[in-house]
Amino acid sequence: MLLAIDIGNTNITLGIFRFDSGKPVRRPVSVWRLGTDQSRTSDEYGTKILDLFHYALLEANEVKAVAIASVVPKFDSVFEELSIKYFKKNPFFITGAGKIPLKILYDNPGEVGADRIANAVAAYDLYKSPVVVIDFGTATTFDCISKRQEYLGGVIVPGPVIAQESLARRTAKLPKVDILRPKKAIGKSTVTSIQSGLFYGYLGLIKEVLKRVSVEIPGRPRVIATGGLAELYTRNIKEVKAVIPELTLEGIRIIWEKNREV
């Protein structure tokens, strides 16, 4: 089995890929999400992951490799220690400087987040055509890939959750609210007014960014989405053709396979 780990600022997502004829199958057979807590140690996360294995009837010694995409540098050493201690494997970390099956056209490839690289690789592998990936994570990111297998760059904006928390933290009277689609754009209370801004404001932002980046990508790019709020927002955006929750994990798998072949 391959244990793929996506370490984000809000959540840590883990996926198990079983092997078939020596290669991991395309889709993860088990997926778990843990909260990102920088006060936790490798032992705290390690024992929690072993609990998840136990309830999924999996054995730690079945793991033949660990591959990690991390955007939280502080956690790199934590999960390296965890991988070695609990799975007896030196983990493979994805970076823009490694062997990536895309040509990265960023001015400095090392600046591209490992999760964005994984998303781009998985999206191109799936469609073999121009594609835009919208990832609704802590930040909302847009990653643009050409038909020529080039990572062109993208767009980064604070995600809806950051906006929601910032409003509640930096104002005296505005509460923290659930992010959902209100029935009307004009709110009749403080809560519904904030919800309207978070939903329709971001909906407008997404559509405008999509319109602009699509013009700059040769061909007619396919648009796909991933991340926790993808379903909520993209059901109102006709350009989005698919929501793929495990896209980042699949990208981690593909990149690990490419580097294993070296």
Rosetta blueprint (number, residue, H / E / L):
1 M L
2 L E
3 L E
4 A E
5 I E
6 D E
7 I E
8 G L
9 N L
10 T L
11 N E
12 I E
13 T E
14 L E
15 G E
16 I E
17 F E
18 R L
19 F E
20 D E
21 S L
22 G L
23 K E
24 P E
25 V L
26 R L
27 R L
28 P L
29 V L
30 S E
31 V E
32 W E
33 R E
34 L E
35 G E
36 T L
37 D L
38 Q L
39 S L
40 R L
41 T L
42 S H
43 D H
44 E H
45 Y H
46 G H
47 T H
48 K H
49 I H
50 L H
51 D H
52 L H
53 F H
54 H H
55 Y H
56 A L
57 L L
58 L L
59 E L
60 A H
61 N H
62 E H
63 V L
64 K L
65 A E
66 V E
67 A E
68 I E
69 A E
70 S E
71 V L
72 V L
73 P H
74 K H
75 F H
76 D H
77 S H
78 V H
79 F H
80 E H
81 E H
82 L H
83 S H
84 I H
85 K H
86 Y H
87 F H
88 K L
89 K L
90 N L
91 P L
92 F E
93 F E
94 I L
95 T L
96 G L
97 A L
98 G L
99 K L
100 I L
101 P L
102 L L
103 K E
104 I E
105 L L
106 Y L
107 D L
108 N L
109 P H
110 G H
111 E H
112 V L
113 G L
114 A H
115 D H
116 R H
117 I H
118 A H
119 N H
120 A H
121 V H
122 A H
123 A H
124 Y H
125 D H
126 L H
127 Y H
128 K L
129 S L
130 P L
131 V E
132 V E
133 V E
134 I E
135 D E
136 F E
137 G L
138 T L
139 A E
140 T E
141 T E
142 F E
143 D E
144 C E
145 I E
146 S L
147 K L
148 R L
149 Q L
150 E E
151 Y E
152 L E
153 G E
154 G E
155 V E
156 I E
157 V E
158 P E
159 G L
160 P H
161 V H
162 I H
163 A H
164 Q H
165 E H
166 S H
167 L H
168 A H
169 R H
170 R H
171 T L
172 A L
173 K L
174 L L
175 P L
176 K L
177 V L
178 D L
179 I L
180 L L
181 R L
182 P L
183 K L
184 K L
185 A L
186 I L
187 G L
188 K L
189 S L
190 T H
191 V H
192 T H
193 S H
194 I H
195 Q H
196 S H
197 G H
198 L H
199 F H
200 Y H
201 G H
202 Y H
203 L H
204 G H
205 L H
206 I H
207 K H
208 E H
209 V H
210 L H
211 K H
212 R H
213 V H
214 S H
215 V H
216 E H
217 I L
218 P L
219 G L
220 R L
221 P L
222 R E
223 V E
224 I E
225 A E
226 T E
227 G E
228 G L
229 L L
230 A H
231 E H
232 L H
233 Y H
234 T H
235 R L
236 N L
237 I L
238 K L
239 E L
240 V E
241 K E
242 A E
243 V E
244 I L
245 P L
246 E L
247 L H
248 T H
249 L H
250 E H
251 G H
252 I H
253 R H
254 I H
255 I H
256 W H
257 E H
258 K H
259 N H
260 R H
261 E L
262 V L
